[in-house]
Amino acid sequence: MTGEDSTDGDGADDTPASDGTDAEAGAESVVRRERFAGGPAREFLSSLADDERIFAADLAVDRAHVVMLTEQDIVPEEDAGAILAALDEVEAAGHGALPGGEDVHEAIETAVIEGIERDGEVLVAGVGPAGGRMHTARSRNDEVAACIRYRLREDVLALLETLIEGRERLLDVASEHTETVMPGYTHRQPAQPTTVAHWICSYEGALARDTERLLDAYDRVNRSPLGAAAFAGTPFDVDRERTADLLGFDGLVENAMDAVSARDVLVETTAAAATVGTTLSGLAEDVVAFASDGHVELDDDYASTSSIMPQKKNPDTLELVRGRTGDATAGLDGLLTTLKGLPRAYNRDLQRAGRHAWDAVDSVTESVEVAVGAVATAEWPADRLAAAAGEGFATATGVADLLAGAGVPFRTAHEVVAKAAADAEGNTPTVTELNATGEAVLGEPLTAYVDAAAIEAALDPAENVAARDSRGGPAPVAVETHLDRATGRLDADGELLAEKRRLLAAAADELDREVNSHV
Ligand code: ARG
């Protein structure tokens, strides 16, 4: 067989004819011109504009495939050299210079065969019919699946990098606020005093799991479907491991039908991104509420003003984080809706899958920086926060804990303090009032169990916090220990990310060297 044979295995893969001179989506192309003439549905079929996202990926996939084809004696060295040289020119010309076609795969192939001329200048010198050998032993089906994974892993790494940087900033700010007492809430009501550091670490901890999820997904994303052809393999003696290595993939999606059909890695990445989005939108909502209560002063960069109400300083960036991260949730829904019920093997619906993932990762990557930036640059008014932390008898649990620690069964202690809270009508009871409630419920004042100074301490928000030094609790000493552990986890994640980047860079260098040895 010659390199001009195509292994696109079904008629649906066929492509319109083309004059090959115009970057317009749906313009005719030299590839498979014999099958379909142009018509009104051509533009509808085209993903060329969306495919800009995988332009660089497609060039890399083409290069690795051609290098492998010539190493395997499937394509003559001379033709491989000419194709690889043309691919360099296509890269320099850019996605915008591509001739029309159904997609970037077809447009690049057309450019390699026919060349690109613009305003009388030759941007790509076409290889001629021998350029058609590039598509030997593959299909756009395995090609696009490889491009998606190649690009997706870059996006996962970019999101991971943003997350790791964001977590570092959060831990830095937290370390400055281990003693900044603030109200902690349940049901949006003041519940128990905590600290700004403890609140920040609650989000850093969630983002650390989000990081784990993405690191885990990365290993499944980073497998090569290339060499599966349309879905049914190929009679050519392809070396799938070789193209995988040249592209930095860590192994294969082995079954050819699975390789072209599978988009589960888009789903899990989008789900992980949507989970990050959910974490961030919770943080954003907290900050919006804090801003409205005067518990945080946002940096002007993260606020906006009203065009009519001169006094307003609104937390718009956080509101947009809340809104923008919704795009990731929507993306997950869109993706699952697109994929659900698709039969084996390739179906053109799949062309609509990638965009949901791209939008999800973009929305979340942007939002991490803004949400973290808002928290990291904000002022936390310590006095105001401390006063608010004690309001509404938020120290009540501390008093009950104190009694329970002195031998009163916790349920009884809860009952005493609950009655004192009801009697105080939303205020914090004094020691005298608490003693009176003790007499009423226990037959003895509270000072029969604990001394007055200890009760005063429990009623003081800072001391109340300091008492809760259990692992993961808000006491400054507990948070300090947590910060050490969290920093250790962050460093380990940073190393995993660096290692992945190092492996990809090494593969890219190797591909460059191989390409240069054939050009
Ligand atoms: N543009 C297509 C996509 O993104 C490429 C695959 C076309 N294959 C086919 N059999 N029509 O999915």
Boltz pocket constraint, residues with backbone or C-beta under 6 A from the ligand:
constraints:
  - pocket:
      binder: B
      contacts: [[A, 10], [A, 12], [A, 13], [A, 14], [A, 45], [A, 47], [A, 102], [A, 103], [A, 140], [A, 141], [A, 144], [A, 346], [A, 347], [A, 348], [A, 350], [A, 351], [A, 352]]
      max_distance: 6.0
